[in-house]
Each structure stands twice: as structure tokens, then as C-alpha cells.
Amino acid sequence: MSTRVGEVLAQALRVLVGHRRAAYAAAALATAVNTVPDLARQVLVWEDPSRLHALAVDVVGVATAVLAQLWVTGALVDLPSAGPLRLGGALVRGTRTGWRAVRAAPGTVVAGVAAGGAVSAVITLPASIGALGAAHVLGPLGSPAVGAFAVAAVSDVVASVVTLPFLALVLVLVGAGPVGPGAGRAPGSP
């Protein structure tokens, strides 16, 4: 990992710790909204043995997770400068910031995704494998007991709340500034 990447990840963690209430409040709100389609997509394949349908459900899950991530990014865009949460227009702002981050520093974004993914895996995999069994974590659910499904769902919710703000701040730190010659922005408006 390059020094610059490590510095951005460390700075994102510092900002997160310093502004944890606002960051986790935004993540909790996004996760609560995302939980409805997340649970609904799983229920649609509750007893479906098809791996193709399970894959389609996972694709929908990734898409809704990306939307939640971009919304949190837009909501937290002013946090590094001790600004307030900006909920209005957060998805558009977060999409712009995310796009700029990927263009400006793709390696840093990948490192942020990998770090967040590792934390998410530590939270979700033991609980989900213990509750559902390894074969059902990535494949079709089969017909899980409601309690087992609830354990896996709660671990996903906790992982989302914990990891969304970290990656959002990584995206903000590398994507909220100018990208390339002559590219400027008004303060607080990526």
C-alpha cells in the first residue's frame, strides 16, 4: 500500500472517530431505508433452489448497497471540514463525489473498499455461516429458520452501519477536491 493510500485511510478513520455521531447517524438512516429492499429480495427466493435467482438477488443487493453508499457519501461530504450533515441532494452529491474519487485515485478507492469489506466480513460471515450454514451464505437460502435468517440479517445491518461511513469518508477525501487541471469546485459542493 502506498504512503498516500495509507494516509487517506488513516485520515478517514480519524474523521470518522471525530465525527462518529453524525457519520453513524447517516449510515443508520441509509441502512434502515436499504433494509426494506434487502429483506424483500431475500424473501423472494426463500424456497427457490435456483443459483441463477440467488445471483440475481445478490446483484440487486449490490445495487441497493451502492445507492446507500453514495447517499452516505453525499451526506458526509462536509464532515472532514467539521461541516454539518447534508441530507438534501445527498445521492446526487455522493454520486459526483464517488465518480471523482474513482477518477482521481482508483487505487485508494479500491483500498477503502477492501478495508471496509474486510471489516464487514468479520462482522457478517461468522454470524451468517453459524446461522445459515456456509452453503447458504452465497447460494440460495433454501428454507432457513426465521431465527437463523434474523441473525444473518442483523449482522448485515450492523456491518452496513459500521462500514458505510468509512468508505464514504475515503471517497470524500479523494473525490471532493479538484480533479485535473483547471477543475475547481465551490467549497462544500463537489
C-alpha positions in Angstrom: 0.0 0.0 0.0 1.4 3.4 -1.0 2.0 6.1 1.6 -0.7 8.2 0.1 -3.3 5.5 0.2 -2.4 4.7 3.9 -2.6 8.4 4.7 -6.1 8.7 3.2 -7.3 5.6 5.0 -5.9 6.8 8.3 -7.4 10.3 7.8 -10.8 8.8 7.0 -10.6 6.8 10.2 -9.6 9.9 12.2 -12.5 11.9 10.7 -14.9 9.0 11.5 -13.8 8.8 15.1 -14.0 12.6 15.5 -17.5 12.9 14.0 -18.8 9.4 14.8 -22.3 10.6 15.9 -23.1 12.3 12.6 -21.4 9.7 10.5 -23.1 6.7 12.1 -26.5 8.6 12.2 -26.3 9.0 8.4 -25.2 5.3 8.0 -28.1 4.1 10.2 -30.6 6.1 8.2 -29.3 4.8 4.9 -29.2 1.2 6.3 -32.7 1.4 7.6 -34.0 2.5 4.2 -31.9 -0.1 2.5 -33.1 -2.9 4.8 -36.6 -3.0 3.3 -35.5 -3.9 -0.3 -32.6 -6.0 1.2 -35.0 -8.2 3.2 -37.6 -8.3 0.4 -35.1 -9.6 -2.2 -34.2 -12.4 0.1 -37.8 -13.4 0.8 -38.4 -13.6 -2.9 -36.0 -16.6 -3.1 -36.7 -18.1 0.3 -37.5 -21.6 -1.0 -36.1 -21.2 -4.5 -33.2 -23.7 -5.2 -32.0 -21.8 -8.3 -28.5 -20.4 -8.2 -29.3 -18.1 -11.1 -32.1 -16.5 -9.0 -29.8 -16.3 -6.0 -27.2 -14.5 -8.2 -29.9 -12.1 -9.4 -30.9 -11.4 -5.8 -27.3 -10.7 -5.0 -27.0 -8.3 -7.9 -30.0 -6.4 -6.6 -28.4 -6.3 -3.2 -25.1 -4.9 -4.5 -27.1 -2.2 -6.5 -29.1 -1.1 -3.4 -25.9 -1.1 -1.3 -24.1 1.1 -3.9 -27.0 3.6 -3.7 -26.8 3.6 0.1 -23.1 4.1 -0.1 -23.4 7.0 -2.5 -26.1 8.6 -0.4 -24.0 8.4 2.8 -21.0 9.8 0.8 -23.1 12.8 -0.2 -24.4 13.3 3.3 -20.9 13.3 4.8 -19.2 15.5 2.2 -18.6 18.4 4.6 -17.6 16.3 7.6 -13.8 16.5 7.1 -14.0 20.3 7.4 -16.3 19.9 10.5 -19.3 20.9 8.5 -22.8 19.5 9.1 -24.6 16.5 7.5 -26.1 17.5 4.2 -29.1 15.1 3.7 -30.9 17.0 0.9 -29.4 16.1 -2.5 -27.1 13.6 -0.9 -27.4 11.0 -3.6 -26.5 13.3 -6.4 -23.7 14.9 -4.4 -22.4 11.4 -3.4 -22.5 10.1 -7.0 -20.5 13.1 -8.2 -18.0 12.7 -5.3 -17.7 8.9 -5.9 -17.2 9.4 -9.6 -14.5 12.0 -9.0 -12.8 9.7 -6.4 -12.7 6.8 -8.8 -11.2 9.1 -11.5 -8.7 10.8 -9.1 -7.5 7.8 -7.1 -8.8 4.4 -8.1 -6.2 2.6 -6.0 -7.2 4.5 -2.9 -10.9 3.7 -3.6 -10.1 0.0 -4.0 -8.1 0.0 -0.8 -11.1 1.7 1.0 -13.5 -0.9 -0.4 -11.1 -3.7 0.6 -10.7 -2.4 4.2 -14.4 -1.9 4.6 -15.1 -5.3 3.1 -12.7 -6.9 5.5 -14.5 -5.4 8.5 -17.8 -6.3 7.0 -16.7 -9.9 6.5 -15.5 -10.1 10.1 -18.9 -9.0 11.3 -21.2 -10.9 8.9 -19.5 -14.1 8.0 -19.2 -15.8 11.4 -22.8 -14.9 12.3 -24.2 -15.8 8.8 -22.3 -19.1 8.5 -23.2 -20.1 12.0 -26.9 -19.3 11.5 -27.5 -20.3 7.8 -24.6 -22.7 7.0 -21.8 -22.0 4.6 -23.7 -23.3 1.6 -26.5 -20.8 2.0 -24.4 -17.6 2.6 -23.6 -17.1 -1.1 -26.1 -19.5 -2.7 -29.8 -20.0 -2.4 -31.2 -19.6 1.0 -33.1 -22.8 1.0 -35.8 -22.6 3.7 -34.0 -21.1 6.7 -35.5 -20.9 10.1 -36.8 -17.4 10.8 -34.4 -17.1 13.7 -31.4 -18.0 11.6 -32.4 -15.6 8.9 -32.9 -12.9 11.5 -29.3 -13.4 12.9 -27.9 -13.1 9.4 -30.0 -10.0 8.6 -29.0 -8.3 11.8 -25.3 -9.0 11.2 -25.7 -7.4 7.7 -27.4 -4.3 9.2 -24.6 -3.9 11.8 -21.9 -4.3 9.2 -23.6 -1.7 6.9 -23.8 0.9 9.7 -20.2 0.2 10.7 -18.6 0.3 7.3 -20.7 2.8 5.2 -19.3 5.9 6.8 -15.6 4.8 6.5 -15.8 4.2 2.7 -17.9 7.4 2.3 -15.1 9.4 4.0 -12.5 7.8 1.8 -14.5 8.8 -1.2 -14.9 12.4 0.2 -11.3 12.8 1.0 -10.1 11.9 -2.6 -13.2 13.0 -4.5 -14.3 16.3 -3.1 -11.4 18.3 -4.4 -10.4 19.3 -7.9 -9.6 16.5 -10.4 -7.2 17.6 -13.1 -6.0 20.9 -14.5 -8.5 23.8 -14.1 -11.1 21.7 -12.3 -12.4 23.6 -9.4 -15.4 23.5 -7.1 -17.1 25.8 -4.8 -16.4 24.8 -1.1 -18.8 22.1 0.1 -20.1 21.5 -3.4 -18.3 18.6 -5.1 
